[in-house]
Amino acid sequence: MAEDNSNRRRFEKHVALVTGSSRGIGKELALAYAKEGADVVINYLKEIEKARDTFEEVKKYCKDALLIQADVAKEDQVKSMVGESLKKFGYIDILVNNAGCYDDSAVWKMEPEKWDNVVNTNMKGTFLCTKNVLPSMRERNYGRILNVSSVVGQTGGLFGSSNYAAAKGGIISFTKAVAKEVAKKGITSNALALGYFDTGMFRRLAPDIQKNITEQIPIGRPGTVDELIDAALFLTHEKSSYITGQVLNVNGGYYM
């Protein structure tokens, strides 16, 4: 008799590490995996109270969860985070590289420290987390890597976004390079290139900039977080085994 999986949640028996998951899109991704049965590692850098709130909320839905503070741009902290996760769960088979930041400035005024901070958090962090999680995935001949990029990495973004655009564009190329290296080990590497979503980051933009961006989106509005969640779950599901090295644009038609 065939096994009845009708009541099985989509990510049971999986372990997802979501970086930058104390708030915003990262929090919603962590919750989505938990609701679908995965054990979840929540990573944060500074906002401990928000991280704790997210942790308690996630624990309502999944079998187990772990909360870890780590700067993804520092390899010693990434190694410690991955090691602690492996000690608790035994493996990590889903990695969502979501941690990021932005700090805009015209190129001719930008201090190197501002460039380094944005590029290191977004791009170097993606590299370090991928590097340190891959041995566990390779050992099990299975893994799903999802890198959160941006339409800014495809278009150059708004004025003053050179550091963020460089980092997010680099993530897209990195996604493809990793896909080629690990494909034969049952590991996929894909990216989401997100457009503008109704999050705190978008709402902090000046009203005239929000209006200008919205007018350029064919659908006519910024996206909701719910509209990107299923795209993330799709690319990291075990059945998406023949999709790798791809960039899925979730942007309302802003960039085609």
N, C-alpha and C positions, 0 to 999 in steps of 0.2 A: 504493500500500500504506500502511495506517495505521501511524503511528509506534508502536513498542513502548515503552511507558513502564513496563513491569512492574518493572524494576529501578531506576527513578528514585526517589530519595528525595524526600519531600514538599516540602521547602523548598530544593531546589537552585536556584541563581541568585538567591536572596534574601539580603538582608543584614539581620540583626536586631541592634538595639541594646537591651540589657537593662540597665536601671539597677539599682544595688544588687545586682550579680550575683557578688560574691566568695564568698558563702556562702548557706546556707539555701535558701529557695524560689527566689531569683534565680539561684543557681548551678545548681540543677536545671533551671530553664527554659533557661538558656544552653546547658547540655549537651544538652537535648532538641532545641533548634534545630540544634545542631552535628551531632548524630546523624542528623538528617533532611536534612542537606546544606547548611544555611545557613552563610554566613560570619557571625561573631558579634563584636560589640563588647561587651567586658566592662567595666563601670564599677564603681569602688569609691571609697570615701572615705578610710578609715584603715588597714584591715588588709591591708597590702601582701603579707605572706607568704601569707595565705589567697588573696588575689587572684592571686598568681603561680601557686599550686598549681592554682587553677581554670583559669587561662589555659593551663597546660601540659596539663591534662586535656582541655580543649575542643579544643585543637589536634590531638589524636589523631583526632578525628572529622570535622573540617571542612577545607575547602580552605585557609582563612586565618582569622585572628582578630586582634583588636586589644585591648590592655589600656590603659585610660585612667583616671587618677585625676581625679575632678571632684566638687565639691559641687553637687548638682543644684539647690540653693536659691540659687545665685549665677550670674547670667546670663552674666558674662564667662567663667566656667569651662564652662558649658553650651555657649556659642558655640564655645569652643575645642575641646571634645570632639566636637561635631557637625562642625566644620570639619575636624578631623584625620581623622574617620571618612570624610567625603566625599572627602577627598584620597586616601585609601587605596583605597576601594571604588567611588567614583563616585556612589553613592546609598545611602540607607537606606530600605527599604520596609516594615520592621516595627519598631515602637517598643513596647517593653514598659516601662511606667512602674511599676517595682517598688520603687524605693528608698523606704525609710520608717524611722520610728523611733517610739518611744512613751516617755512619761515621765509617769507618773500622779500625780495630786494632786487633792484636793478643790478645787472651784472657789474657795471662799473663802480657801484657803491658796495657790493657785497664783500663782507669780510670772509676770509678763508674759514674761520670758525663756523660761520653760518652755513657755508657750503658743506663743510665736513659733517656737521650735525645732521643735516637733512639726508645727505647721501649715505652716511653711515647707518642711520636708523633704518631707512627704507631699503637700501640696496645691500649694504654689508650685512645687515641683520638677516635679510633673506638668505644670503649666502651661508652665514654661520649656522643658522638653524637647519638649513638643508644639509649642510656638510655633516653636522653632528647627529642628525636623525637617520640619515641614510644607512649607516651600518646596521641598525636594527631592521630596517626594511629589507636590505639586501640579504640579511641572514634568513629572513622568512620568505624571500622571493615574492614579496607583495608590498605595495605601498601606494598612497595617493598624496601627491604634493600639489597644493593650490596656492598660487601667489596672487596676492591682491595688488593689481596694478591700477592704472588710471588712463582715462582718455587724454590726460595731460601729457602722458608719455608718448602719445601718438600725434598730438597736435602742437605741442609746445606750451599749451595752456595760456593763462592770462599773463599780463605784463608782470615781470618780476618773479616768474616761476621757474627760472632756469635750473636751479638746484633740484627742485621737485620733479621737473620734467626729465632731467637727466637720470635721476634715480628710478623713476617709474618706467622710462624707456629701457633702461638697463635691465630691469626686472623682466621685461618681455623677452629680451634676447637671452637672458640667463635661463628662463623657463625652457626655451627651445634647446639650448645647449645641454641642460640637465636631462631633458627628455631623451636625447640621443644616447647619453651615457648610461642610462639605467633601464632602457626599454626592455632589454632581454632578461631582466630580473623581475619582471612582473610589476614594475613601478611606473606610474604615469606622472607627468609633470605638466600642469596646465596653469593658465592665468585667467583671471577676470580683469578686464579693462573697464573700470566703472566710470560712468558719466557722473552727472551731478544728482545727488540724492538729498532728500529733505532731512538732513542731519544737522547737528550743531555746527559743523564746519561750514555748511552752506548758509545757515542762518546768520553766521557771523559776518558774512559778506555785506557790503553796503547795499541798501535797497535797490539802487540804480544798477549795480552789477548783477544782482539777483534777477532783475527784470530783463537785462540784456541777455543773460545766459538762457533764461527761460524762453525768450523769443527765438532762440536758435535751436531749440529742441523741437523736432517735428511733432512729437506727441504733445508738446505744449505745457509741460510741467516737469519739475524734478521728480526723480523716482522715489518710491518708498522702499524702506529696507526689506520689506517682505518680497519685493520684486527681484531682489538679488539672491535671497536665501536659497530658493530652489535651484538656481543656476549653480551655486556652490555645492549643494548636495548632489546634484546631477554629476558634476565633474569628479567628485570624490567617492562616488558609489562604486561598489565592486563590479557592477555590470558595465561601467564605462571603461572597460579594459582596452578598447581599441581606439581610444581618444587620447592622444598625448602630443605635447608640443604645441598645443592650440591656445589661441587667445580668444576668449568669448567676450564680445562687446555687449555690455549691458548699460545702454546709454540713451534709450528713447529715440535713437536715430541721430543723435548729435554728431556722431562720427560714423561714416559708413565705408 
